Amino acid sequence: MSISPEITPIVEQLFVELNQTEEEVTKGVNLAQQLLSNFSDNAILAQCFAYFNTILFFLKISRIHIEATVKAFSVSEVSLESIEQLQGELQNLLKQVLEVKTNVNNTTTRLGNWS
C-alpha cells in the first residue's frame, strides 16, 4: 500500500474508520432486527434497517474502490498531479466516511434508547 508517503496515512485511516463504522453498523442492524421482530409494522424501524444495509453496501464499495485505486497507482508510474488528485479524492472519501460514522452512531444510539 505504498503509493506515496502523503497517501499511505489517509488510506490507513480510511480502513480504520471503515472498520469502526462497520462494527457500529452491525450493532445497528442487529438492534433493528430485534426491534422489528417485536414491532414488524413499524416503518421507522424498517427504514433504519434499510439504512444500515445501505451503509454496509457503501462501506464495501468504498473498500473495493480504495484497494483498486491503491493497486493501480502502485503498479504504474504516476505524476505528482495524479498523486495530488488521488490524495484529494481520498480525503473527500474520508470526510464522507466520518459523516456516515456519525450518522450511524446517532441512529444506533436512538435505537438503543428505544429498546
Salt bridges, closest charged atoms under 4 A:
GLU17 OE1 - LYS101 NZ 2.71
GLU22 OE1 - ARG63 NH2 3.11
GLU24 OE1 - LYS27 NZ 3.57
